[in-house]
């Protein structure tokens, strides 16, 4: 009985992990993005780029 429960747990854990990774990947959006505005200055602009990306 323990072996069957362990197999079910393994399958469910693997399945939910893959689904959560897929969801996280979809929610992450593009690799490059720009944040406009801040609490201290409305003209603030922050560009976030990954390595190897050219500035816009």
WOLINRA-V683856 format. One record per residue. PHI is phi in radians with two decimals (NA if undefined). OMEGA is omega in radians with two decimals (* if undefined). NEAR is the number of other ideal C-beta (glycine too) atoms within 10 Angstrom. Layout:
phi-><PHI,PHI>
omega-><OMEGA,OMEGA>
near-><NEAR,NEAR>
This chain:
phi-><NA,-1.09,-1.08,-1.13,-1.10,-1.13,-1.14,-1.07,-1.07,-1.08,-1.12,-1.13,-1.08,-1.07,-1.10,-1.17,-1.10,-1.11,-1.13,-1.18,-1.12,-1.09,-1.10,-1.09,-1.11,-1.19,-1.35,-1.21,1.28,-1.29,-1.32,-2.03,-2.70,-2.13,-1.78,-1.82,1.44,-2.73,-1.31,-1.64,-2.52,-1.29,-1.63,-1.18,-2.46,-2.14,-1.78,-2.04,-2.22,-1.48,-1.06,1.50,-1.64,-1.41,-1.15,-1.50>
omega-><-3.13,-3.11,3.13,3.11,3.13,3.12,3.11,3.12,3.14,-3.14,3.14,3.13,3.13,-3.11,-3.12,3.09,3.12,3.13,3.13,3.08,3.10,3.11,3.12,3.12,3.13,-3.12,-3.07,3.09,-3.10,-3.13,-3.12,3.09,-3.12,3.10,-3.14,3.06,3.07,3.13,-3.08,-3.10,-3.14,-3.13,-3.10,3.11,-3.14,3.09,-3.14,-3.13,3.02,-3.13,3.10,-3.13,3.10,3.05,3.14,*>
near-><5,6,7,8,9,10,10,10,10,10,10,10,10,10,10,10,10,10,10,10,10,10,10,9,9,8,7,8,8,6,11,13,10,10,10,9,11,11,6,6,8,8,7,11,10,10,11,10,13,8,5,6,11,6,6,7>
